[in-house]
């Protein structure tokens, strides 16, 4: 099996085991224009208009499109700053972008600008996205739009491998940046909340969150999902409001160690 075959099969397994409504998205940062695979769409060249990056992601996860977006393709500025496609102006760094519409003081707005995750300016020229199931490029990252129950399964798969959760900073705004740049900087997983733009302009739903997986952890994610599915902790889920329900044997054991002698 080639690496790309593994990627494609992993994508199908994730979509099946987590019951996703849209495709997991393969993402790669571009250093040179020649890295763009043949057949990839460019918004201005091929569609005749600019797109916000979240709209490009939406076309990948909903329509199965392979989208390459460089600075000249983007309609919305945050990813241009976040992915280092241009140097941020002092106006942004001083907080004026967010005051008074998004923050009550210029100081708070500057704090927001200071916290905005950014890659080094000039290293990358753009970003490419495609459905993970059909991507022709080896992804750096995988973005999954999911609801809270699906996110739990993905987190269980992560914890199954190394016993640790996901350290993340949740904020409102620029989901295209916050879902990816912190993960790129840390080399780790990330959870993000779709922003208003993602909802209003790219059809993200009220119940959706974004889970970002490093490519190196893709097969581990599938392995963990399969484990919990076989264990009966996958989908479909069952619910019960029975009081004093039957506990796992280890729950009883630890509880009794702490004096919970009434456990059966």
Secondary structure by P-SEA (a helix, b strand, c coil): ccaaaaaaaaaaaaaaaacccccbbbbbbbccccccccccccccccccccccaaaaaaaaaccccccccccccccccaaaaaaccccccccccccccccccccccaaaaaaaaaacccccccccccccccccccccccccbbbbbccaaaaaaaaaaaaacccccbbbbbbcccccccccaaaaaacccccccccccccccccccccbbbbbbcccaaaaaaaaaaaaaaacccccbbbbccccccccaaaaaaaaaacccccc
